[in-house]
Amino acid sequence: MAAIVIAQTTLDDEEKAYQMARSAVEARLAAGAHIDARMTTFSWRKDAIQHERQYRVSFQTTTEKVAALAAWVHKGHPSDVPQWIVLPTVGSSEEYLAWAVKETTAQE
């Protein structure tokens, strides 16, 4: 049975974040996507701590679509190693699950 997951990535360009979010929904890989306001991140890269401003994109999708969404995001992401985190959901309503399944199913 399908379940909803929240899959997240980050981008350092607001326009790229908007494009990725919209395109994933248009491709029906995600039922919806949220873009968080610009945030500050610190991480290890190239043996040094890096400071960046990024946008987090959170995709609402189903367990059936998450692998295809992951492949799609990794293919179109500008980073060599993009952040990719998948979070399970608990207690989603049946109506919300039905909406997510419907919106991630190809329309005829």
Phi, psi and chi 1 to 4 in degrees:
 res  aa     phi    psi   chi1   chi2   chi3   chi4
   1 MET       -  142.9  176.0  169.8 -169.8      -
   2 ALA   -67.9  150.3      -      -      -      -
   3 ALA  -138.7  160.8      -      -      -      -
   4 ILE   -94.7  140.1  -63.8  170.0      -      -
   5 VAL  -128.5  157.9  -63.8      -      -      -
   6 ILE  -110.2  119.5  -54.9  -60.1      -      -
   7 ALA  -110.2  133.4      -      -      -      -
   8 GLN  -126.3  145.3  -63.2  179.1  -30.7      -
   9 THR  -140.8  169.4 -166.1      -      -      -
  10 THR  -129.5  150.2   54.9      -      -      -
  11 LEU  -137.7  150.0  -66.1  126.2      -      -
  12 ASP   -92.6    2.3   63.5    0.3      -      -
  13 ASP  -124.7  122.9 -179.7  -81.8      -      -
  14 GLU   -61.1  -43.4 -174.6  176.6   21.6      -
  15 GLU   -63.4  -40.9 -175.8   60.2   33.2      -
  16 LYS   -63.9  -37.9  -72.4  178.9 -174.1  171.9
  17 ALA   -63.0  -45.0      -      -      -      -
  18 TYR   -61.0  -45.4  -81.2   49.5      -      -
  19 GLN   -62.4  -44.1  -70.6  171.7   -7.1      -
  20 MET   -65.0  -43.9 -175.9  168.3  -79.3      -
  21 ALA   -62.1  -50.5      -      -      -      -
  22 ARG   -63.4  -44.4 -178.2  179.3  177.5   94.3
  23 SER   -63.9  -37.9  -64.6      -      -      -
  24 ALA   -65.2  -38.6      -      -      -      -
  25 VAL   -70.0  -43.5  172.8      -      -      -
  26 GLU   -59.7  -37.4  -73.9  175.0  -16.2      -
  27 ALA   -79.3   -1.1      -      -      -      -
  28 ARG    61.1   27.5  -62.3 -153.4  178.4  -94.7
  29 LEU   -84.5  -20.5  -65.9  169.6      -      -
  30 ALA  -137.7  144.7      -      -      -      -
  31 ALA   -77.2  -28.9      -      -      -      -
  32 GLY  -160.2  167.6      -      -      -      -
  33 ALA  -149.4  138.7      -      -      -      -
  34 HIS  -113.2  142.9  -61.5  156.7      -      -
  35 ILE  -117.6  118.6  -59.6  169.8      -      -
  36 ASP   -77.5  151.3  -67.1  -21.6      -      -
  37 ALA   -57.0  157.0      -      -      -      -
  38 ARG   -52.8  136.6 -168.5  168.5   72.6  165.0
  39 MET  -129.6  164.9   61.1 -173.4  173.7      -
  40 THR  -100.8  133.5  -58.0      -      -      -
  41 THR  -127.0  150.2   64.7      -      -      -
  42 PHE  -128.0  133.7  -67.0   89.8      -      -
  43 SER  -157.3  161.5   60.2      -      -      -
  44 TRP   -82.5  127.4  -77.7  102.1      -      -
  45 ARG  -148.3  132.2  -59.2 -122.3  174.3  147.7
  46 LYS    52.6   46.4  -59.7  178.9 -177.1  174.4
  47 ASP    62.0   24.7  -62.9  -36.4      -      -
  48 ALA  -147.0  155.2      -      -      -      -
  49 ILE   -79.3  125.4  -65.5  178.3      -      -
  50 GLN  -104.9  144.8  -57.7  -65.4  -44.9      -
  51 HIS  -117.0  123.1  166.1 -116.5      -      -
  52 GLU  -137.7  161.0  -62.1  175.4  -55.2      -
  53 ARG  -107.3  127.5  -58.7  -60.7  -63.3 -130.9
  54 GLN  -138.6  167.3  -65.2 -174.8  -27.7      -
  55 TYR  -119.3  130.9  -61.7   86.7      -      -
  56 ARG   -93.8  130.6  179.6 -179.9   16.2 -120.5
  57 VAL  -107.9  122.8 -178.5      -      -      -
  58 SER  -112.2  117.7  -61.8      -      -      -
  59 PHE   -97.4  134.0  -58.2   97.6      -      -
  60 GLN   -97.1  116.4  -61.7   82.1   48.7      -
  61 THR  -144.6 -178.9 -166.5      -      -      -
  62 THR  -103.9  161.9   62.7      -      -      -
  63 THR   -60.8  -28.8   50.7      -      -      -
  64 GLU   -70.8  -27.5  -77.5   78.7    7.0      -
  65 LYS  -100.5  -10.9  -71.2  -72.1 -175.2  159.9
  66 VAL   -64.4  -36.1   73.3      -      -      -
  67 ALA   -67.1  -42.3      -      -      -      -
  68 ALA   -65.9  -39.0      -      -      -      -
  69 LEU   -64.5  -42.4  177.7   60.3      -      -
  70 ALA   -59.6  -47.0      -      -      -      -
  71 ALA   -62.2  -41.8      -      -      -      -
  72 TRP   -64.2  -46.2 -177.5   86.0      -      -
  73 VAL   -63.0  -47.1  166.0      -      -      -
  74 HIS   -61.7  -36.7  -78.4   75.6      -      -
  75 LYS   -66.3  -38.1 -178.5  179.3  176.6 -175.0
  76 GLY   -98.9   -0.1      -      -      -      -
  77 HIS   -82.8  137.7 -158.6  -73.9      -      -
  78 PRO   -72.8  -16.5   23.4  -30.8      -      -
  79 SER   -86.2  146.2  177.6      -      -      -
  80 ASP   -65.4  -36.3  -68.3  -21.6      -      -
  81 VAL  -130.5   82.1 -177.9      -      -      -
  82 PRO   -70.0  148.3   22.8  -29.0      -      -
  83 GLN   -62.8  134.4  179.4 -168.2   70.9      -
  84 TRP  -145.5  109.5 -175.5 -109.3      -      -
  85 ILE  -127.5  131.7  -62.2  172.6      -      -
  86 VAL  -116.5  123.0  178.2      -      -      -
  87 LEU  -110.4  129.5  -54.2  167.4      -      -
  88 PRO   -72.8  157.2   27.0  -32.6      -      -
  89 THR  -112.2  154.5   62.0      -      -      -
  90 VAL  -130.1  133.9 -170.6      -      -      -
  91 GLY    78.0   19.1      -      -      -      -
  92 SER   -63.4  142.1  -61.8      -      -      -
  93 SER   -71.0  154.8   69.6      -      -      -
  94 GLU   -61.7  -35.8  -70.5  -61.3  -42.9      -
  95 GLU   -65.5  -41.9  -64.4   84.1    4.1      -
  96 TYR   -67.6  -41.7 -169.1   78.4      -      -
  97 LEU   -61.3  -44.6  175.1   57.4      -      -
  98 ALA   -60.7  -40.6      -      -      -      -
  99 TRP   -61.8  -46.6  168.7   78.6      -      -
 100 ALA   -62.6  -42.6      -      -      -      -
 101 VAL   -63.5  -45.9  168.3      -      -      -
 102 LYS   -59.9  -46.3  175.7 -178.0  179.4  -83.8
 103 GLU   -77.2  -11.4  -61.3  -52.7  -27.8      -
 104 THR  -105.1   12.2   56.5      -      -      -
 105 THR  -105.1  134.4  -58.7      -      -      -
 106 ALA   -56.2  134.1      -      -      -      -
 107 GLN   -90.4  141.1  -56.8  -64.8  -57.4      -
 108 GLU  -104.2      -  -61.0 -175.8   22.8      -
